[in-house]
Amino acid sequence: MIFILLSLFSFFYIIASSKVLNSGDAGEFIVTGMTLGIAHPSGYPLYLEILKIFSFLPLGNISFRMVLVSIIFSILSLYLIYRIVTKITNDKWASVFSVVLLAVSYSFWGQAVVIKFYPLNLFLIIFMLYFCIKTIFDGYERRYQFLIAFLLGLTLSNHHTGFMMVIPLFVLSIFYFRDVLKNLPLSIGLFFIGFLVNLHMIIRGVKGFAVNVVTNLNDFLVIFLRIPYESGSSINLSKNVVSGIDGYWYAIKNTFIVLQNNFPVYIIPLFIIGIWYSFRISKKLGILLTTYFLTYSVLLAKLVFSGSVMNMDAWYMGAHQYFLPMLSGFVIFSGFGFFFIMKQIKKTSMELLKIVVPVSAILIVSLSIFERLIDQNFNDNYIPHTVTKTILTSMPVGSVYLTFGDNHTFQAWYFKYVAKYREDICSNEYLEPDREILIPRGCQPRSIYKNYFFSDFFHDKYINISKQQRMYSVIHLSKNNPLRQTLKNQHWIFSYMLTPSNLVIPESYIEKKLTHWQELQYFTMLDCANYRADDQFTRLLCNYSLPFFAYLAKSIEVKNPIRSIEYDTKKENEKFIIKVGIENREILDLYSKVLENNRAERFKYYIYTKEYMEKQK
């Protein structure tokens, strides 16, 4: 039964997965995976090496091959959940119930269908938990300890939250203290063998595409410890355990919100019964699983998710990504609660109930599949692909493209280094939009680009390139931006053309260019009007594109205007008039559809966000 069920979910995940390029980190991971480079801190070498292996599969395009990593490790995690609950209850219905409950949850499904390392992280964590439970029920075996030690070291080459398993592992080791202590030296050695995957960053530090170059041990430690994130570095986050004790209240509150948005409210009684019943089965088991759940719920939330008020991005990246291990603990306990209820039913003489109740419960939970096929279906989400391709297509040969933020930067890397599209463009990234620091990471190898079209750019002489109308930015140059001293914004195709402040370009020239790319803009905006996935980064891309679409409506000549609209770009009080007529009515209708389809209210956690609270005021 379990293999049929897992095959079914594999099918659903495949049809709901991103087929081209999902938003966020996907572009970066595809590039760094293909080149065996280094991703953003903490580098994620294990994940990148697995991506590279999957890139050789003769299936679909490169993005689909890499999203299979998420799908396969999600399915393996579900299988381990089945094995854990079966090991403890010896009941297939309880095990299947737990599997289905996790498989259809909002965040688990959402991470299973995009290119991201969280499914791999969850698999490593549950794998360790499985052998902890085998130790409790089968007795201590040193090979379990050795394997767990190796896996613990391995987690540090993927995502650091995996290392938090050291807490439940420490609790378990107290029960078998002498045996654990006797085998500790070899365990430490195996831990470091697992950790050695991180040598990837030193070996490939300048050979693959490196978001942050690693040339020595100090560079390695900066990336591994996530130092560039400052307050978000691994060291500083660890300090949150003891700082701001009131943060634990918000941690509890926020984890409860995550749970209620992933599972039906009627499952909570089963969860509570399951905690109680786990102690009845075995005190060691109850202590281990409770420690596991608290580690990946309250403690993890205190480290990364304990703000009293958080914005939409924080809810999306935190609530929707970090807490997969907590969700796994929740379904294990819920499976125990389900098993306890079934035991009471089996005591009755009504044979029909013994089959009808479990089957009905599993089917009811399974109904969430239809919800997930809407809010976590990335199959029709082409926005990260089409928006970036439209921008790159619109630029003249040998242009400089300035980006900021993952959503534009990583996708530009994908097109240049994997799709081999517009390799003539030098893509650069702002360190901060209000500082004159541009990172030419999208101009690799630098030796080629420095002597190609862009020698002036590499010598900080932007004016010559901008005079030729070959300098573009997705960032509006604000008054605080140092480039604003010599350059000005000119609306372009979902971006800005940066020209010298004293250079006069006829408005008719810009409007002609805008209209010239009208077909591609329609293509992009149709995607923004029709995609279904509840994805915050996609929403940002579409909303960011709307003002440029309004400029397209303005550029079309209207002979007999029905009315006029004053459009506010919300950029330093920059406004313009759109004449509405039959010539541009279709575009404005599409604009309205895009606006409606990308409302913030669509986001599952919107009512808990800072933006929602400010709107209520």
C-alpha positions in Angstrom: 0.0 0.0 0.0 2.7 2.5 1.0 4.5 2.2 -2.4 1.3 2.8 -4.3 0.7 5.9 -2.1 4.2 7.2 -2.6 3.9 6.7 -6.3 0.7 8.6 -6.3 2.3 11.6 -4.5 5.3 11.4 -6.7 2.9 11.9 -9.7 1.2 14.8 -8.0 4.5 16.5 -7.1 5.8 16.1 -10.6 2.8 17.6 -12.3 2.8 20.5 -9.7 6.6 21.1 -9.9 8.3 24.0 -11.5 9.1 23.1 -15.1 11.3 26.0 -16.1 12.6 28.2 -13.3 11.0 29.0 -10.0 11.5 32.2 -8.1 14.0 32.9 -5.3 17.2 30.9 -5.2 16.5 28.5 -8.1 18.6 30.3 -10.7 21.5 30.5 -8.3 21.3 26.8 -7.4 21.0 25.7 -11.1 24.2 27.7 -12.0 26.2 26.7 -9.0 25.0 23.1 -9.2 25.9 22.8 -12.9 29.4 24.4 -12.4 29.9 22.7 -8.9 30.5 26.2 -7.5 29.5 27.8 -4.2 26.0 29.1 -3.4 25.2 31.9 -1.0 26.3 31.3 2.6 26.6 28.7 4.0 27.5 27.3 0.6 25.4 24.1 0.5 28.0 21.9 -1.1 26.2 18.6 -0.5 23.0 19.9 -2.2 25.0 21.3 -5.1 26.8 18.0 -5.7 23.5 16.1 -5.7 22.1 18.7 -8.2 25.1 18.0 -10.4 24.5 14.3 -10.4 20.8 14.8 -11.3 21.8 17.2 -14.1 23.0 14.1 -16.1 19.5 12.5 -16.1 18.1 12.2 -19.6 14.8 13.7 -18.5 13.3 17.0 -19.4 15.2 20.3 -19.1 17.9 21.1 -16.6 15.4 22.8 -14.2 13.1 19.7 -14.1 16.0 17.4 -13.4 17.0 19.5 -10.5 13.5 19.8 -9.1 13.5 16.0 -9.0 16.0 16.2 -6.1 13.3 17.9 -4.0 10.6 15.5 -5.1 12.7 12.4 -4.4 13.9 13.5 -1.0 10.4 14.5 -0.1 9.2 11.0 -1.0 12.0 9.4 0.9 11.1 11.5 4.0 7.5 10.3 3.7 8.7 6.7 3.5 10.7 7.3 6.7 7.7 8.7 8.5 5.8 5.5 7.5 8.7 3.3 8.8 8.8 5.3 12.1 5.1 5.1 12.9 4.9 1.5 11.8 7.9 0.6 14.0 6.1 2.1 17.0 2.5 1.1 16.4 2.7 -1.8 14.0 -0.4 -0.4 12.4 -0.6 0.4 8.6 -3.6 2.7 9.0 -1.8 5.0 11.5 1.3 5.0 9.4 -0.6 5.9 6.2 -2.5 8.6 8.0 0.7 10.2 9.1 2.2 10.0 5.6 -0.9 11.6 3.9 -1.1 14.3 6.6 2.4 15.5 5.9 2.3 14.9 2.2 -0.6 17.3 1.6 0.5 20.0 4.1 1.0 23.5 2.6 4.7 23.9 3.3 5.9 20.3 2.7 4.2 20.2 -0.7 5.4 23.7 -1.5 9.1 22.8 -0.9 8.7 19.4 -2.7 8.0 21.1 -6.0 10.7 23.8 -6.3 14.5 23.8 -6.5 15.4 24.1 -2.8 17.5 22.3 -0.2 14.9 21.9 2.5 13.6 18.5 1.4 17.2 17.1 1.6 17.6 18.7 5.0 14.4 17.1 6.2 15.5 13.7 4.9 18.8 13.8 6.8 17.0 14.9 10.0 14.3 12.2 9.8 16.9 9.6 8.9 18.8 10.3 12.1 15.5 10.3 14.1 14.6 6.9 12.6 17.8 5.3 13.9 17.3 7.0 17.3 13.9 5.2 17.5 15.4 1.9 16.4 17.9 2.3 19.2 15.0 2.6 21.7 13.1 -0.4 20.4 15.8 -2.7 19.2 18.5 -1.8 21.8 21.8 0.0 21.5 24.0 -0.8 18.5 27.1 1.1 17.9 26.6 1.0 14.1 23.5 3.2 14.6 25.7 5.6 16.6 28.3 5.7 13.9 25.8 6.3 11.1 24.1 9.0 13.1 27.4 10.7 13.8 28.3 10.7 10.0 24.8 12.1 9.1 25.2 14.8 11.7 28.4 15.9 10.2 26.8 15.7 6.7 24.0 18.1 7.7 26.6 20.8 8.1 27.3 20.7 4.4 23.7 21.3 3.6 21.7 23.4 6.1 22.7 24.3 9.7 19.3 23.6 11.2 20.1 19.9 10.6 22.8 20.2 13.3 20.1 21.0 15.8 19.5 17.3 16.0 22.4 17.3 18.4 19.9 18.2 21.1 17.6 15.2 20.9 20.7 13.1 20.2 22.2 14.3 23.5 19.0 13.4 25.3 19.1 9.9 23.8 22.7 9.4 24.7 21.9 9.9 28.4 19.9 6.7 28.2 22.9 4.8 26.8 25.6 6.9 28.3 28.3 4.2 28.8 27.9 2.7 25.4 27.8 6.1 23.7 30.9 7.2 25.6 32.8 4.1 24.7 32.2 4.6 21.0 32.6 8.4 21.1 36.1 8.7 19.6 35.2 6.8 16.4 31.9 8.7 16.2 33.7 12.0 16.3 35.9 10.7 13.5 32.9 9.8 11.4 31.3 13.1 12.2 34.3 14.9 10.6 34.3 12.6 7.6 30.7 13.7 7.0 31.8 17.3 7.5 34.6 16.9 5.0 32.0 17.5 2.2 32.5 21.1 3.0 36.0 20.9 1.5 34.1 21.3 -1.8 34.1 25.0 -1.1 37.9 25.2 -0.8 38.5 22.9 -3.8 35.9 24.7 -6.0 36.3 28.2 -4.5 37.5 29.8 -7.7 36.7 27.1 -10.3 33.0 26.9 -10.4 30.5 29.8 -10.3 31.0 31.1 -6.8 28.5 33.6 -5.2 31.3 34.2 -2.7 34.8 33.3 -3.7 36.7 31.0 -1.3 40.5 31.1 -1.6 41.6 30.3 2.0 40.4 29.1 5.3 39.3 32.5 6.4 37.1 32.8 3.3 35.7 29.4 4.1 34.8 30.3 7.7 33.1 33.5 6.5 30.8 31.6 4.2 30.3 28.6 6.3 29.3 30.7 9.4 27.2 33.0 7.3 29.1 36.1 8.4 27.9 38.3 5.5 24.4 38.1 7.0 25.6 39.8 10.2 22.7 39.5 12.7 21.6 36.5 10.6 24.9 34.7 10.9 25.0 31.3 12.5 26.9 32.6 15.5 24.6 35.5 16.1 21.5 33.5 15.6 22.7 31.0 18.2 22.9 33.8 20.8 19.2 34.3 20.4 18.6 31.2 22.6 19.4 33.2 25.7 18.6 36.8 24.6 15.2 38.3 24.7 13.4 35.8 26.8 10.0 37.4 25.8 10.9 36.2 22.3 9.9 32.7 23.4 6.3 33.8 23.7 6.3 35.0 20.1 8.1 31.8 19.1 5.3 29.7 20.5 2.7 31.9 19.0 4.3 31.9 15.5 4.9 28.1 15.5 1.2 27.6 16.4 0.2 29.8 13.4 2.5 27.7 11.1 0.8 24.5 12.4 -2.7 25.7 12.0 -2.0 26.8 8.4 -0.5 23.4 7.5 -3.0 21.1 9.2 -6.8 21.0 9.8 -7.7 22.2 13.2 -9.4 18.9 14.0 -6.0 17.1 13.9 -4.8 19.0 17.0 -6.6 16.7 19.5 -4.9 13.7 17.8 -1.6 15.5 18.2 -2.2 16.1 22.0 -3.3 12.5 22.5 -0.3 11.3 20.5 2.1 13.1 22.9 0.5 11.5 25.9 0.4 8.1 24.2 4.0 8.2 23.2 5.0 8.3 26.9 2.6 5.4 27.6 4.4 3.4 24.9 7.8 4.2 26.2 9.1 7.1 28.4 12.3 7.1 26.4 10.3 7.5 23.2 8.1 10.2 24.7 11.1 12.2 25.9 13.0 11.8 22.6 10.1 12.8 20.3 9.0 15.7 22.6 12.6 17.0 22.6 12.7 16.6 18.8 9.5 18.5 18.4 10.4 21.3 20.8 13.8 21.7 19.2 12.4 22.2 15.7 9.4 24.3 16.8 9.9 26.6 19.8 13.7 26.6 19.8 14.1 27.0 16.1 11.4 29.7 16.1 13.3 31.6 18.9 16.4 31.5 16.7 14.9 32.7 13.4 11.2 33.5 13.8 10.4 35.2 17.1 9.5 38.7 16.0 6.4 40.3 17.4 5.5 41.7 13.9 7.1 40.5 10.7 6.7 41.5 7.1 5.5 39.3 4.2 9.0 38.2 3.1 9.8 37.0 6.7 6.6 35.0 6.8 7.2 33.5 3.4 10.9 32.6 4.0 10.4 31.6 7.6 7.0 30.0 8.1 7.0 28.4 4.7 10.6 26.9 4.7 12.3 26.4 8.0 9.7 24.3 9.9 9.5 21.1 7.8 11.1 19.0 10.7 8.5 20.4 13.1 5.7 19.3 10.7 7.2 15.8 10.6 7.2 15.7 14.4 3.6 16.9 14.4 2.4 14.1 12.0 4.3 11.4 14.0 2.5 12.4 17.2 -0.8 12.7 15.3 -0.3 9.2 14.0 0.1 7.9 17.5 -3.2 9.7 18.5 -4.9 8.2 15.5 -3.6 4.7 16.5 -4.9 5.2 20.1 -8.4 6.1 18.8 -8.4 3.1 16.5 -7.5 0.9 19.4 -10.6 2.1 21.2 -12.7 1.5 18.1 -11.3 -2.0 17.8 -12.6 -2.8 21.3 -16.1 -2.4 20.1 -18.1 -5.2 18.3 -18.8 -3.0 15.2 -16.5 -4.6 12.6 -17.5 -2.1 9.9 -16.1 0.8 11.9 -12.7 -0.8 12.0 -12.4 -0.2 8.3 -14.7 2.7 7.6 -13.2 5.1 10.2 -9.5 4.9 9.2 -10.3 4.9 5.5 -12.7 7.9 5.9 -10.2 9.8 8.0 -7.4 9.3 5.4 -9.7 10.3 2.5 -10.8 13.4 4.3 -7.2 14.5 4.9 -6.4 13.7 1.3 -8.9 16.3 0.1 -6.2 18.9 0.7 -4.6 17.6 -2.5 -7.1 19.7 -4.5 -6.1 22.8 -2.5 -2.4 22.1 -3.0 -2.9 21.7 -6.7 -3.9 25.3 -6.7 -1.9 27.2 -4.1 1.3 25.1 -4.4 1.1 24.3 -8.1 4.2 25.8 -9.9 3.5 24.0 -13.2 2.0 27.1 -14.8 4.3 29.6 -13.1 6.6 30.9 -15.8 7.0 34.4 -14.4 10.6 34.2 -13.2 11.6 33.0 -16.6 9.5 35.3 -18.8 10.1 38.5 -16.8 13.9 38.1 -16.9 14.0 36.9 -20.5 11.9 40.0 -21.6 14.4 42.3 -19.9 17.4 40.6 -21.4 15.8 40.5 -24.9 15.1 44.2 -24.8 18.7 45.3 -24.3 21.1 46.3 -27.0 24.2 44.2 -27.7 26.9 44.6 -25.1 24.7 46.1 -22.4 25.4 46.4 -18.6 22.5 45.0 -16.5 22.3 46.1 -12.9 20.2 44.0 -10.5 19.4 43.8 -6.8 17.9 41.0 -4.9 17.6 37.3 -5.6 14.6 37.5 -7.8 16.3 39.4 -10.7 20.0 38.5 -10.0 19.8 34.7 -9.9 17.6 34.4 -12.9 19.9 36.5 -15.0 22.7 34.1 -14.0 20.6 31.2 -15.2 20.0 32.7 -18.6 23.7 33.6 -19.1 25.5 30.6 -17.8 23.1 27.7 -18.2 20.6 28.7 -21.0 23.5 30.5 -22.8 21.1 33.4 -23.6 22.5 36.9 -24.0 26.0 36.0 -23.1 27.0 39.5 -24.4 25.4 41.2 -21.4 27.4 42.0 -18.3 25.2 41.4 -15.3 26.1 43.1 -12.1 24.6 43.2 -8.7 24.2 46.1 -6.2 25.6 45.3 -2.8 23.2 48.0 -1.6 21.1 50.2 -3.9 22.2 53.4 -2.1 26.0 52.7 -2.3 28.3 52.8 -5.3 29.3 49.2 -5.0 28.5 47.0 -7.9 29.5 43.3 -7.9 30.4 42.0 -11.4 29.5 38.4 -10.5 27.4 38.1 -13.6 30.4 39.0 -15.8 32.4 35.8 -15.4 35.0 35.1 -16.5 36.0 38.6 -15.8 39.1 38.4 -18.1 36.8 38.1 -21.1 34.2 40.7 -20.2 36.8 43.3 -19.0 38.2 43.4 -22.6 35.0 43.0 -24.5 32.4 45.8 -24.4 32.8 46.8 -20.8 36.4 48.1 -20.1 34.9 51.5 -19.1 32.5 49.9 -16.7 35.3 48.0 -14.9 37.1 51.3 -14.5 34.0 52.9 -13.0 33.5 55.0 -16.1 29.8 54.5 -16.6 29.1 57.6 -18.6 30.4 56.2 -21.9 28.3 53.1 -21.7 25.2 55.1 -20.6 25.7 57.5 -23.5 25.3 54.6 -25.9 22.1 53.6 -24.1 23.6 50.3 -23.0 23.2 50.6 -19.2 20.1 49.2 -17.6 18.9 48.6 -14.0 16.0 47.0 -12.3 16.5 49.4 -9.5 15.1 53.0 -9.7 18.1 55.3 -9.0 16.9 57.2 -6.0 18.4 60.5 -4.9 20.6 58.7 -2.4 22.1 56.5 -5.1 25.6 57.7 -6.0 25.0 56.9 -9.7 22.2 59.5 -9.7 24.8 62.2 -9.7 25.5 61.6 -13.3 22.7 59.3 -14.5 18.9 59.5 -14.7 16.2 56.9 -14.9 14.4 56.2 -18.2 11.5 53.8 -18.2 12.2 50.7 -20.2 11.0 47.1 -20.6 10.3 46.1 -17.0 13.5 47.9 -16.1 15.2 51.3 -16.4 17.5 52.6 -19.0 20.2 54.7 -17.3 21.3 57.7 -19.4 23.5 60.7 -18.6 21.6 63.4 -16.8 22.3 66.0 -19.5 21.4 63.6 -22.4 18.0 64.4 -24.0 16.2 61.4 -25.5 13.0 62.2 -27.3 10.0 60.6 -25.6 8.8 59.3 -29.0 12.0 57.2 -29.2 11.3 55.5 -25.9 7.6 55.0 -26.7 8.6 53.5 -30.1 10.9 51.0 -28.3 8.2 50.2 -25.7 5.7 49.4 -28.4 8.3 47.4 -30.3 8.5 44.9 -27.4 4.8 44.9 -26.9 4.4 41.2 -27.9 6.9 40.0 -25.2 5.3 42.2 -22.6 1.9 40.7 -23.4 3.4 37.3 -22.9 4.9 38.2 -19.6 1.8 39.9 -18.2 -0.5 37.1 -19.4 1.6 34.8 -17.2 1.2 37.2 -14.3 -2.5 37.3 -14.8 -3.0 33.5 -14.8 -0.6 31.7 -12.5 -2.1 30.0 -9.5 0.7 29.3 -7.0 0.8 31.2 -3.7 4.4 32.4 -4.1 5.5 35.7 -2.6 8.5 36.2 -4.8 6.4 35.7 -8.0 4.0 38.2 -6.7 6.8 40.7 -6.2 8.0 40.2 -9.7 4.6 40.8 -11.2 3.8 43.8 -9.1 7.2 45.3 -9.9 6.4 45.0 -13.6 3.1 46.8 -13.5 4.4 50.4 -13.8 6.3 49.5 -16.9 3.1 48.0 -18.3 1.3 51.3 -17.6 4.0 53.0 -19.6 3.3 50.7 -22.5 -0.4 51.7 -22.3 0.7 55.4 -22.3 2.9 54.9 -25.3 0.1 53.7 -27.6 -1.5 56.5 -29.5 -5.2 57.0 -28.6 -7.2 59.0 -31.2 -10.5 59.4 -29.3 -9.8 59.0 -25.5 -12.8 57.9 -23.4 -11.1 59.2 -20.3 -7.7 59.9 -18.7 -6.0 58.2 -15.8 -3.3 59.8 -13.7 -0.8 57.1 -12.9 1.5 57.4 -9.9 4.7 55.3 -10.2 5.4 55.9 -6.5 8.9 56.9 -7.3 9.7 60.4 -6.1 6.3 61.7 -7.1 6.7 60.7 -10.7 3.3 60.7 -12.3 2.0 60.6 -15.9 -1.3 60.6 -17.7 -2.7 57.6 -19.6 -5.3 58.4 -22.2 -7.8 55.5 -22.3 -9.3 54.4 -25.6 -10.1 51.4 -27.7 -6.4 51.2 -28.8 -5.1 50.4 -25.3 -8.2 49.2 -23.5 -7.1 45.5 -23.9 -3.8 46.3 -22.2 -5.5 48.2 -19.3 -7.9 45.3 -18.8 -4.9 42.9 -18.6 -3.3 45.3 -16.2 -6.4 45.0 -13.9 -6.3 41.2 -14.1 -2.6 41.2 -13.1 -3.3 43.6 -10.2 -6.1 41.4 -9.0 -4.2 38.1 -9.4 -1.2 39.5 -7.4 -3.1 40.9 -4.4 -1.2 40.5 -1.1 -4.4 39.0 0.3 -3.7 35.8 -1.7 -0.7 35.0 0.6 -1.7 32.4 3.1 0.0 34.2 6.0 -1.1 37.7 5.0 -3.3 38.4 8.0 -0.3 37.9 10.3 2.0 40.3 8.4 3.2 43.8 9.1 1.7 44.9 5.8 -1.8 43.7 6.9 -1.6 45.4 10.3 -0.5 48.7 8.8 -3.4 48.5 6.3 -5.9 47.9 9.1 -4.7 51.2 10.7 
